Amino acid sequence: MKEATTGALRPVYLVLGEERWLVDRVVSAIREAAAKGGIAGFNEDKFTAGDAPIESILGAARMLPMMGPRRFVLVRGVDRWEKKDDSDDGDGEEERGGAGGKRGVSKQLSPLDALAEYAKAPSPSAVLVLVAPKLHGQRRLVTTAKKGDFLVACEPLNRRALPGFITSMARDKGNPIASDVAEQLAELAGPELGYVVDAIERLSLYVGPKQPITEDAIAQVVIRVRQSTVWELIDALGRRRLDRALAALADAYDPRDGGLRLLGAVSWSVRQMVKFESALAAGASQAEAAQRAGVAPFKANDVAQSIRHLPKGALAGWMRMLAETDLALKSSRRPAQAVLETMLIEMCSR
């Protein structure tokens, strides 16, 4: 991204990773930078691996630009050239024995090896961008990219890094966000950055310029249920009041998202309780435990009482059931509300 901003582009980029939002940002930035000084779209070629022969792709990369300083050549789906049973020996030749003894028989380079060869002496007037979710690390193309420092990794952010990403994105929009609210949004909108960024965009428009992104805003824009309703549900579960828990579910359930956002809100609250309980067990005061767990000070007493009502080990069991329910919502054919109701029954009965 820095190279694209300064215009100091390399002739080849290998963009690997499964985080589509990052990949799209990288490709867009390189494309925009490559087009500077020329007519937009005039020196561009876009290919999909397998649909176009490698000769056409390399020919496009070697073609001189017209009315501009560079050509931009994009190849998506490069992993389609990679076969699971293909051994990449990397020498471009194979030895075969016969009646007359050993003899070297040249073989045509695979598309990936042809790209690796091109990268050794690329056209200085083109930017070739190769995109794939993943490639085997021992491929010549990958090892060449690492040595040549033109490998761009676009892997998904881990869960711990997501709140920091949210805080940074919100700050760039001009909207402050508290750390506990960023944690909540990470739980509800993550892990895909595309959905997270879209949620931040909508939240920023909803709260207005320079206004903080709050829990209430998340309830209005991201999910229908407010966090206060979630805590009512948690409290009902802690007191084994199945009737109240089911009533809270019926009030908060939104069929548009298949229950996943509600489950995310409940999971986030249970994680807070786990952190709260752990801090208390380590000798922290109730106020300190609330701070470590990201629980609002005015809610600390309610959370402490809910934990006291639970038998030992209940929260660990809840976490396991939440994970199982998440899997069921994504894979089961049962109605989502029925899956959530079954979860509440089990959480109350254990």
PyMOL commands that set and color helices and strands:
alter all, ss='L'
color gray80, all
select helices_A, chain A and resi 2-6+20-35+54-62+78-81+111-120+140-148+162-173+179-189+193-207+215-221+227-238+242-252+255-257+260-281+286-293+297-308+314-331+336-349
alter helices_A, ss='H'
color red, helices_A
select strands_A, chain A and resi 12-16+44-48+71-76+93-98+101-106+126-132+151-153
alter strands_A, ss='S'
color yellow, strands_A
deselect
rebuild
show_as cartoon
